[in-house]
């Protein structure tokens, strides 16, 4: 696939990671090794796996890493909902972050679909 930085989904997931780091700065100190860590890890896993898969050289390997990125996006979505329900995130922030995650999930699924169609030809 080549240069991962040219993929729109990588750019959006990288920007989301920065927003997650910013949003979690105000979480309770007792969550430093809990939800704060989990949210950040799930967030940076998305662009990391897209980058790794892009550098592997085959569509099969890219597909594998995109599936991992999608799993991390699903995990991030869950953690965002949990932190909102625990009142660690205010509703507008939660909505912005969740909207970004849902867009990234759709983009990854679209890219996976494209790769699947490409291999059928």
C-alpha angles and dihedrals in degrees: 000000000000127000108034090196089071091062112097091211091057091052093048093047091048091052090048090053090056090049091050091052090050094046093050095053090088097048117120115278091239088065094058092103094030127046096356091056093042094050093048094045093049091047097051091042090069100061091033092059093044089053094046094048092048091055096050095081103228134083089228092059092042088053090052093052093043088056089053090048089051090052090052090049090053090049090049091051090054093048091049091053091048093050090049091051089049088052094242090123126045116232098254092051092045092050092050093049095043091049089053092049092050091050091050091049090053091048093051091048089049092051091047090051090050092051091048091051090047092057092050092062 
